[in-house]
Amino acid sequence: MRYSHIIFDWDGTVMDSAAKIVSCMQLAAADAKLPIPSENAVKHIIGISLRPAIAQLFNIPLAQAEQVAEHYKRIFIEKDQTPSPLFEGAIETLSCLQQTHCLGVATGKARRGLERAWQHTKSAHFFDASRCADEAESKPSPDMLLQLLDTWQVEAKNVLMVGDTVYDMQMAETIGMPRLAVSYGVHAPDMLKEHAPVAVIDRFVDITKHV
């Protein structure tokens, strides 16, 4: 066994939620009377914590981003019905990995959002620990990973970070944590390869080949 622990990003890695995030962000922009961002522009900031992501996307101050974030959260919960399933094979693969590894999550979602996703997908029991956007510095800061390492009392070299964005790769790279990139998320494989992942996989189930 190469690693004792595996940390997963959530959106775009475990859950196929990019379409919903794009739709909600575009609707939030309309409500806030801001220019409607393109699909690619929204995908580029997925993974960053919500407020700094909105500030970057629209090039606005954080105070204004807070207002847009409120529109986004309301739409996400109450209005937009875009499906957000887990990726094919996720439940079976997580069940298998749980038998031999300690699993965690490091996500740009707030705690409430992750708990809601877990409840919807009945997947909370797979994960021993998690860190969310409202509990740590935003990616690409390695703060989430450092907190999880401290919780588990393990070294970075014994943990694999799995993610679909350069922010996931960057935060792991900063602390010398091995990283596995997925090609089916929001950032292109060529971008992910710049951060020297152990591999780039095309299906969630292929994680088992690299742990």
Buried (B, 14 or more C-beta within 10 A) or exposed (E): EEBBBBBBBBBBBBBBBBBBBBBBBBBBBEBBEBEEBEBEBBBBBBBBBBBBBBBBBBEBEEEBBBBBBEBBBBBBEEEBEEEBEBBEBBBEBBEBBBEEBBBBBBBBBBBEBBBBBBEEBEBEEBBBBBBBBBEBBBBBBBBBBBBBBEEBEBEBEBBBBBBBBBBBBBBBBBBEBBBBBBBBBBBEBEBBBEBEBBEBBEEBBBBBEBB
